[in-house]
Amino acid sequence: MPTHPLAGLLAGRPLRVVGDVHGDLHAFRHAAATDRFVIQLGDLVDYGPDSAGAFRLMQRLIDEGRGLFILGNHDRKLARALQGRKMRRDPPLMETLAAFQREENSDVYQRALADLARAPAWIVLGQSIFVHGGFHARMLGELPPPGLGTVTPLLSRALFGETTGRMQKDGYPERRLNWVDHIPPGYTVYCGHDRRSTDGRPWVRQGRMGGRAIFTDTGAGKGGHLAWIDLPPVL
């Protein structure tokens, strides 16, 4: 059996799974103050007060071998803007981009695109799947494609979840959670993206096949707070 690419980094270390940060550096500092290996589930940037600072902290975790982040849809939007792509006007993205381009954040800006390009769209460790938006059974047997490349149906599921093709009144795509029913028995999907919690704790949904999904977005950077879950070693 081939060695898992993260085996050397994890080496029996317990994990801390951190939900959407959205520029909430203060909360992310608390989450990162651990000896556990940090897996952040994407959307490091936009909305909160210090997206550049949150990204800088993630870069430090990467450099020290203490963490990584999954690519989220807001992270991908930032990467495309850094590539010089023409983007639809989006105030949170414009604020993030302006912050990254300030002289005091040149250290973050100079390597941000490379870090974003390396971020995986999903990770499978044992019977745990870590993804930003939503799960598909093909993720169990396929390596994630380049996150900044063409948005295939599988990459779209990873970044955006399962969409209906309709728009909601707030202007965002309507999403459904049918994918949870296709999680195999014994598997757990840790994801962000959908803020489903009503009590400030990660929201758990059981699927019909016996698997479950744990939604960790509790509103950091958007008036809520940052959630994280501590797990035992998985490798």
C-alpha positions as CSV (number, residue, x, y, z in Angstrom):
1,M,0.0,0.0,0.0
2,P,1.5,3.4,-1.0
3,T,2.4,5.8,1.8
4,H,0.0,8.6,2.4
5,P,1.6,11.9,1.4
6,L,0.8,13.4,4.8
7,A,2.2,10.5,6.7
8,G,5.5,12.2,7.5
9,L,3.8,15.4,8.7
10,L,1.2,13.7,10.8
11,A,3.2,10.8,12.2
12,G,0.7,9.9,14.9
13,R,-0.1,13.5,15.8
14,P,-3.6,14.4,17.0
15,L,-5.6,16.9,14.8
16,R,-7.4,20.1,15.2
17,V,-10.0,20.8,12.5
18,V,-10.8,24.5,12.2
19,G,-13.8,25.9,10.4
20,D,-14.1,29.0,8.1
21,V,-11.9,31.8,9.5
22,H,-12.9,34.7,7.1
23,G,-10.2,37.0,8.3
24,D,-10.9,36.6,12.1
25,L,-7.2,36.6,13.1
26,H,-7.9,37.0,16.8
27,A,-10.0,33.8,16.9
28,F,-7.6,31.9,14.6
29,R,-4.7,32.7,16.9
30,H,-6.6,30.8,19.7
31,A,-7.3,27.9,17.4
32,A,-3.6,27.7,16.2
33,A,-2.3,27.8,19.8
34,T,-2.0,24.0,20.0
35,D,0.5,21.1,19.6
36,R,-2.1,19.4,17.4
37,F,-1.7,19.4,13.6
38,V,-4.2,22.0,12.2
39,I,-6.4,21.3,9.2
40,Q,-8.2,24.5,8.3
41,L,-11.2,23.8,6.1
42,G,-10.9,26.8,3.8
43,D,-12.2,30.3,3.4
44,L,-9.3,31.9,5.3
45,V,-10.1,35.3,3.8
46,D,-12.9,37.9,3.3
47,Y,-15.3,39.7,5.6
48,G,-13.3,39.7,8.8
49,P,-11.0,42.5,10.0
50,D,-7.6,40.9,9.0
51,S,-7.5,38.5,6.1
52,A,-3.8,39.2,5.5
53,G,-3.0,38.4,9.1
54,A,-5.0,35.2,9.1
55,F,-3.3,34.1,5.9
56,R,0.1,35.0,7.4
57,L,-0.6,32.8,10.4
58,M,-1.6,29.9,8.1
59,Q,1.7,30.4,6.2
60,R,3.6,30.1,9.5
61,L,1.8,26.9,10.4
62,I,2.7,25.5,7.0
63,D,6.3,26.5,7.3
64,E,6.6,25.0,10.8
65,G,5.0,21.8,9.6
66,R,2.1,22.4,12.0
67,G,-0.8,22.7,9.6
68,L,-2.4,23.1,6.2
69,F,-5.6,24.5,4.7
70,I,-8.1,23.1,2.3
71,L,-9.0,25.4,-0.6
72,G,-12.3,27.2,-0.1
73,N,-14.3,29.1,-2.7
74,H,-13.2,32.5,-1.2
75,D,-9.6,31.4,-1.3
76,R,-9.9,30.5,-4.9
77,K,-11.5,33.8,-5.7
78,L,-8.5,35.6,-4.1
79,A,-6.1,33.4,-6.2
80,R,-7.9,34.3,-9.4
81,A,-7.7,38.0,-8.5
82,L,-4.0,37.6,-7.7
83,Q,-3.6,36.0,-11.2
84,G,-5.0,39.2,-12.7
85,R,-8.2,37.6,-13.8
86,K,-11.2,39.9,-14.4
87,M,-13.5,39.4,-11.4
88,R,-17.1,40.4,-10.7
89,R,-17.0,43.3,-8.3
90,D,-17.2,41.8,-4.8
91,P,-16.6,44.2,-1.9
92,P,-15.1,41.6,0.6
93,L,-12.7,40.3,-2.1
94,M,-11.7,43.9,-3.1
95,E,-11.0,44.7,0.6
96,T,-8.9,41.5,0.9
97,L,-7.0,42.2,-2.3
98,A,-6.2,45.8,-1.2
99,A,-5.0,44.5,2.2
100,F,-2.7,41.9,0.6
101,Q,-1.2,44.6,-1.7
102,R,-0.3,47.0,1.2
103,E,3.5,47.3,1.8
104,E,3.2,46.0,5.3
105,N,1.8,42.7,4.0
106,S,4.3,42.2,1.2
107,D,5.6,39.1,2.9
108,V,2.1,37.5,2.6
109,Y,1.4,38.8,-0.9
110,Q,4.6,37.6,-2.5
111,R,3.9,33.9,-1.8
112,A,0.1,33.9,-1.4
113,L,-0.6,32.6,-4.9
114,A,1.9,29.7,-4.6
115,D,0.3,28.7,-1.3
116,L,-3.2,28.9,-2.7
117,A,-2.1,26.8,-5.7
118,R,-0.8,24.1,-3.4
119,A,-3.9,23.9,-1.2
120,P,-5.7,20.6,-1.8
121,A,-9.5,20.6,-2.6
122,W,-10.0,17.7,-0.3
123,I,-8.0,15.2,1.9
124,V,-9.0,11.7,2.9
125,L,-7.3,10.3,6.0
126,G,-8.6,6.9,7.0
127,Q,-12.4,7.3,7.3
128,S,-12.3,11.0,7.7
129,I,-12.8,13.4,4.7
130,F,-11.8,17.0,5.0
131,V,-13.4,19.3,2.3
132,H,-14.7,22.9,2.2
133,G,-18.0,22.6,0.4
134,G,-19.4,19.1,0.0
135,F,-18.6,15.4,-0.5
136,H,-18.8,13.1,-3.5
137,A,-18.1,9.4,-3.4
138,R,-15.5,9.8,-6.1
139,M,-13.3,11.7,-3.7
140,L,-12.6,8.4,-1.9
141,G,-10.7,7.1,-5.0
142,E,-9.5,10.2,-6.8
143,L,-6.8,12.7,-6.0
144,P,-8.0,16.3,-6.0
145,P,-7.3,18.2,-9.3
146,P,-5.4,21.5,-9.2
147,G,-7.6,23.9,-7.3
148,L,-6.9,26.8,-9.6
149,G,-7.5,24.9,-12.8
150,T,-10.8,24.2,-14.6
151,V,-13.7,23.8,-12.3
152,T,-14.8,20.2,-13.0
153,P,-18.0,18.9,-11.4
154,L,-16.0,17.2,-8.6
155,L,-14.0,20.4,-7.9
156,S,-17.2,22.3,-7.9
157,R,-18.7,20.0,-5.3
158,A,-15.5,20.4,-3.2
159,L,-15.6,24.2,-3.4
160,F,-19.3,25.1,-3.5
161,G,-21.2,22.0,-2.2
162,E,-24.3,20.7,-4.0
163,T,-26.1,23.5,-5.8
164,T,-29.6,23.4,-7.3
165,G,-29.0,25.9,-10.1
166,R,-31.4,28.4,-8.6
167,M,-30.5,31.6,-6.9
168,Q,-31.8,32.6,-3.4
169,K,-33.3,36.0,-2.6
170,D,-29.9,37.0,-1.0
171,G,-28.2,36.5,-4.4
172,Y,-26.3,33.4,-3.5
173,P,-26.8,30.0,-5.1
174,E,-29.3,27.7,-3.4
175,R,-27.7,24.6,-1.9
176,R,-28.9,21.3,-0.8
177,L,-27.5,18.5,1.4
178,N,-28.4,15.4,-0.5
179,W,-24.7,14.5,-0.7
180,V,-24.7,13.7,3.0
181,D,-26.9,10.6,2.3
182,H,-24.1,9.2,0.1
183,I,-21.4,9.2,2.8
184,P,-20.5,5.5,3.3
185,P,-21.0,3.9,6.7
186,G,-18.3,4.7,9.2
187,Y,-17.1,7.8,7.3
188,T,-17.2,11.3,8.6
189,V,-17.0,14.4,6.4
190,Y,-15.7,17.6,8.0
191,C,-16.7,20.6,6.0
192,G,-17.3,24.3,6.2
193,H,-19.0,26.6,3.7
194,D,-22.6,26.1,4.9
195,R,-23.4,27.9,8.1
196,R,-26.1,25.5,9.4
197,S,-25.5,25.8,13.1
198,T,-28.2,27.5,15.2
199,D,-26.5,27.1,18.6
200,G,-22.9,28.2,18.0
201,R,-21.6,24.6,17.8
202,P,-20.7,22.5,14.8
203,W,-23.8,21.0,13.2
204,V,-23.9,17.2,12.7
205,R,-26.1,15.6,10.1
206,Q,-26.4,11.8,9.7
207,G,-26.8,10.3,6.2
208,R,-29.0,7.5,5.1
209,M,-26.1,5.3,4.3
210,G,-24.7,5.5,7.8
211,G,-22.1,8.2,7.3
212,R,-22.2,11.7,8.8
213,A,-21.2,15.3,8.0
214,I,-20.0,17.8,10.5
215,F,-20.4,21.4,9.5
216,T,-17.9,23.7,11.2
217,D,-18.8,27.2,9.9
218,T,-20.2,29.0,12.9
219,G,-19.8,32.5,11.4
220,A,-16.3,33.7,12.1
221,G,-15.7,37.1,10.4
222,K,-19.4,37.5,9.9
223,G,-20.7,38.2,13.4
224,G,-20.3,34.7,14.8
225,H,-17.3,32.9,16.1
226,L,-14.7,30.3,15.1
227,A,-15.3,26.6,15.8
228,W,-12.8,23.8,15.9
229,I,-12.9,20.1,16.7
230,D,-10.0,18.1,18.2
231,L,-9.5,14.5,16.9
232,P,-7.2,11.7,17.8
233,P,-4.4,10.6,15.4
234,V,-5.7,9.2,12.1
235,L,-2.5,8.0,10.5
